[in-house]
């Protein structure tokens, strides 16, 4: 009787182990590269500005759904490309883009591949997406505006924006919120959090490599911490010190490793992963706005950007300029 029970227990244990292995190989990897598709029922017209919908074709033929947002009675002084986070969509950034449009700053908000209304099956965390941003820059330049182009990314969008800044020097400046340093590390962090503190790096690496095989990308090359070391454009980095998704220290590391000396570090006290604007309030919004205005002014001069003076600062030691910036509802909520 005892031998039979032991045999049955071993069979059950082996079956569970086999199911676990099969799950790690055939199921879990898709959770990394197949985000939920979200689409919000809002348009630029809802916020009092003009917005035309476009299909931008990526470098590998994937259609990207986008809005070009511009206030037609305003001269365009610059353009911002907005990049959303994992499971996000272009509509998340419409309120801020519409607000900027009223100040003469046009925008492109677009659904990343495998997100929203865009095509594509898998998210690759910047491996292919950085080239998608390059296609968006091509789209902007086809308008013949000859104005500075910047990029604004939140969470995954921040990691993509960093990689895009490294790839495409036509992007004159970047605003990066709440992003990670290394894809392998953040996958491990997330899996450990989901399993309530239990984490085995070799297993998370295996699952990520399996996901990469499915989506045909190289996870080792997705390292924003390495990308920032070659970025010479001005960059504004913000991170909440209560971020439970992506560690606060990662933001600080990215800032410290940035090659450019024209960089701003803005820690937001009490902020989580997606509520920097709400927790930072008017001072944070003003700091972002001042950064944008400074760069538009800088790159609108006839002097070559490479010859302009560079600087490093933190918001704690810097008195913000009094530039009006309308209050707007928080773009993203936790």
C-alpha positions in Angstrom: 0.0 0.0 0.0 2.8 2.4 0.9 4.7 1.7 -2.3 1.5 2.3 -4.3 1.0 5.7 -2.6 4.6 6.7 -3.2 4.3 5.6 -6.8 1.1 7.7 -7.3 2.8 10.7 -5.6 5.8 10.4 -7.9 3.5 10.2 -10.9 1.6 13.3 -9.8 4.9 15.2 -9.1 6.3 14.2 -12.4 3.1 15.3 -14.2 3.1 18.7 -12.4 6.8 19.1 -13.3 6.1 18.3 -16.9 3.2 20.7 -17.1 5.4 23.4 -15.5 8.1 22.9 -18.1 5.6 22.9 -20.9 4.0 26.0 -19.6 7.4 27.8 -19.4 8.2 26.8 -22.9 4.8 27.1 -24.7 2.7 29.5 -22.7 4.5 31.9 -20.4 6.7 33.4 -23.2 3.7 34.7 -25.0 2.8 36.7 -21.9 5.9 38.7 -22.4 5.5 39.5 -26.1 1.7 39.6 -26.6 0.3 42.7 -24.7 -3.4 43.3 -24.4 -4.7 45.6 -27.1 -6.3 48.7 -25.7 -8.1 51.5 -27.6 -9.8 54.5 -26.0 -12.7 56.4 -27.4 -11.2 59.8 -27.6 -9.9 62.0 -30.4 -7.9 65.3 -30.6 -11.1 67.0 -31.6 -12.5 66.2 -28.2 -9.8 68.5 -26.8 -10.3 71.4 -29.2 -7.5 70.8 -31.7 -7.1 69.4 -35.1 -6.1 65.8 -35.5 -5.8 63.7 -38.6 -5.5 60.0 -38.5 -2.7 58.3 -40.5 -1.3 54.9 -41.2 2.5 55.0 -41.0 4.3 52.1 -42.5 7.1 50.7 -40.4 10.5 49.7 -41.7 9.3 46.1 -42.1 5.9 46.9 -43.5 3.8 46.9 -40.3 1.0 49.6 -40.4 1.2 51.9 -37.4 -2.0 53.8 -36.4 -1.2 57.4 -35.6 -2.6 60.9 -35.1 -1.0 64.0 -36.4 -2.1 66.7 -33.9 -1.7 70.3 -34.8 -3.5 73.6 -34.1 -3.9 75.1 -37.5 -4.1 78.7 -36.4 -0.7 78.3 -34.7 2.7 78.3 -36.3 4.5 75.0 -35.6 7.6 75.6 -33.5 8.5 71.9 -33.0 7.2 68.4 -33.0 7.0 65.8 -30.2 6.7 62.0 -30.9 4.9 60.3 -28.0 5.6 56.6 -27.2 3.3 54.8 -24.8 4.0 51.9 -22.4 3.2 48.2 -22.5 -0.5 47.6 -23.1 -1.0 51.3 -23.7 -2.3 53.2 -26.8 -1.9 56.4 -28.6 -5.1 57.9 -27.0 -3.3 58.0 -23.6 -1.2 61.0 -24.8 -3.9 62.9 -26.7 -4.7 65.3 -23.8 -1.1 66.4 -23.4 -0.5 66.5 -27.1 -3.6 68.6 -27.6 -2.5 71.0 -24.9 0.9 71.4 -26.5 -0.7 71.9 -29.9 -2.3 75.1 -28.6 1.2 76.4 -27.8 2.5 75.7 -31.3 4.0 72.3 -30.7 2.6 69.6 -33.0 2.7 65.9 -32.1 2.5 62.4 -33.4 0.8 59.9 -31.1 0.9 56.4 -32.4 0.1 52.8 -31.4 3.2 50.7 -31.1 3.4 47.5 -33.0 1.2 44.8 -31.5 -0.7 47.6 -29.6 -3.9 49.5 -30.1 -5.0 49.7 -33.8 -1.5 49.0 -35.2 -0.5 45.8 -36.9 2.1 43.4 -35.7 1.9 40.4 -33.5 4.7 40.8 -30.9 6.2 43.5 -28.8 10.0 43.4 -28.8 10.7 46.2 -26.2 12.6 48.5 -28.6 14.4 46.0 -30.8 12.2 46.7 -33.7 10.2 49.6 -32.2 13.2 51.9 -32.3 13.2 51.6 -36.1 9.4 52.2 -36.0 10.2 55.5 -34.4 12.6 56.2 -37.2 9.7 55.6 -39.7 7.6 58.1 -37.7 10.5 60.7 -37.9 10.5 60.1 -41.7 6.8 60.8 -41.7 7.3 64.1 -39.8 10.1 65.2 -42.1 7.9 64.6 -45.1 5.8 67.5 -44.0 8.8 69.8 -44.7 8.4 71.8 -41.4 12.2 72.0 -40.7 11.6 72.3 -36.9 13.2 70.4 -34.0 11.7 67.0 -33.3 11.7 65.5 -29.8 10.5 62.3 -28.3 8.5 61.6 -25.1 8.3 58.1 -23.7 6.7 56.6 -20.6 7.6 53.2 -19.1 8.2 50.8 -22.1 7.9 53.9 -24.2 10.8 55.4 -22.3 13.0 52.5 -23.1 12.0 52.6 -26.8 12.6 56.4 -26.8 16.1 55.9 -25.4 17.0 53.3 -28.0 15.5 55.6 -30.7 17.6 58.5 -29.5 20.7 56.4 -29.9 19.7 55.2 -33.4 18.4 58.5 -34.9 20.1 61.7 -34.3 17.3 63.6 -36.0 15.6 63.3 -32.6 17.0 66.5 -31.0 15.9 65.8 -27.4 14.1 63.3 -25.2 11.8 63.1 -22.2 11.9 59.7 -20.4 9.6 58.7 -17.6 9.7 55.6 -15.4 11.7 53.1 -17.5 14.1 50.2 -17.1 17.8 49.7 -17.7 18.0 46.1 -19.0 15.3 43.9 -20.5 16.6 40.7 -18.8 16.6 42.4 -15.5 13.1 43.9 -15.7 11.6 40.6 -16.9 13.2 38.9 -13.8 11.9 41.7 -11.6 8.3 41.4 -12.9 8.2 37.6 -12.6 9.6 37.8 -9.1 6.9 40.4 -8.2 4.1 38.2 -9.7 5.4 35.2 -7.7 5.5 37.3 -4.5 9.2 37.4 -4.0 10.1 34.0 -5.6 12.5 34.5 -8.5 15.0 32.3 -10.3 17.1 34.3 -12.8 17.9 31.3 -15.0 14.2 30.5 -15.4 13.2 34.1 -16.3 16.1 34.2 -18.7 15.0 31.0 -20.4 11.4 32.3 -20.8 12.6 35.6 -22.2 15.0 33.8 -24.7 12.1 31.6 -25.7 9.9 34.7 -26.2 12.7 36.3 -28.3 12.9 33.2 -30.5 9.2 33.4 -31.1 9.3 37.1 -31.9 12.7 37.0 -33.7 14.6 39.5 -31.7 17.8 39.6 -29.6 17.0 40.4 -25.9 20.6 41.0 -25.1 20.5 44.1 -27.4 17.7 45.7 -25.5 19.7 47.5 -22.9 18.8 51.2 -22.4 21.6 51.4 -19.8 24.0 50.8 -22.6 22.2 53.0 -25.1 22.3 56.1 -22.9 26.1 55.9 -22.9 26.2 57.0 -26.6 23.3 59.6 -26.4 24.5 63.1 -26.9 21.1 64.8 -27.3 19.6 66.6 -24.3 17.5 64.3 -22.1 15.1 64.8 -19.2 14.6 61.7 -17.0 11.9 61.4 -14.3 11.0 58.6 -12.0 8.8 58.1 -9.0 10.4 57.1 -5.8 7.4 54.9 -4.9 7.4 53.0 -8.2 6.5 49.4 -7.5 6.9 48.3 -11.2 10.3 49.6 -12.2 12.8 50.4 -9.5 13.5 54.1 -8.8 17.2 53.3 -8.8 17.0 52.3 -12.5 16.0 55.9 -13.4 18.9 57.3 -11.5 21.3 54.8 -13.2 20.1 55.8 -16.6 20.7 59.5 -15.7 24.2 58.9 -14.3 25.3 56.9 -17.4 24.0 59.4 -20.0 26.8 60.6 -22.2 25.3 64.0 -22.7 25.9 66.7 -20.1 22.7 68.5 -21.1 20.5 66.3 -18.9 17.9 66.8 -16.2 17.1 64.4 -13.3 13.6 64.8 -11.8 12.7 62.4 -9.0 9.0 62.7 -8.0 8.4 62.1 -4.4 5.6 59.6 -3.6 4.9 58.9 -7.3 4.3 55.3 -8.5 4.8 54.0 -12.0 2.1 56.0 -13.9 1.2 59.0 -11.9 4.2 61.3 -12.1 2.0 64.2 -13.4 -0.6 63.8 -10.6 2.0 63.5 -7.8 4.4 66.0 -9.2 1.7 68.5 -9.8 2.3 72.0 -11.3 6.1 72.0 -10.5 6.6 68.8 -12.5 4.5 69.9 -15.4 6.3 73.2 -15.5 9.7 71.5 -15.4 8.8 69.3 -18.4 7.4 72.3 -20.2 10.5 74.4 -19.5 12.7 71.6 -20.8 10.7 71.4 -24.0 10.7 75.2 -24.5 14.5 75.4 -23.8 15.2 72.8 -26.5 12.9 74.3 -29.1 14.6 77.7 -28.5 18.1 76.1 -28.6 17.6 74.2 -31.8 15.7 77.0 -33.5 18.9 79.1 -33.5 21.2 79.3 -36.4 24.1 78.0 -34.3 24.9 74.3 -34.7 23.5 72.2 -31.9 27.0 70.6 -31.4 28.4 74.0 -30.5 25.8 75.0 -28.0 26.8 75.0 -24.3 25.8 71.9 -22.5 24.8 71.5 -18.8 23.8 69.0 -16.2 21.2 69.7 -13.5 18.7 68.3 -11.1 15.4 70.0 -10.4 16.3 70.1 -6.7 19.1 72.6 -7.4 17.4 74.5 -10.1 14.9 77.3 -9.8 12.3 76.6 -12.5 11.5 79.4 -14.8 8.0 80.8 -14.6 6.6 79.6 -17.9 2.8 79.2 -18.0 1.6 75.6 -18.3 -2.0 74.8 -18.1 -3.2 72.2 -15.7 -4.4 69.1 -17.3 -5.9 65.8 -16.1 -3.4 63.1 -15.3 -2.6 61.2 -18.5 -2.2 57.8 -16.9 -3.4 56.4 -13.6 -2.3 53.3 -11.8 
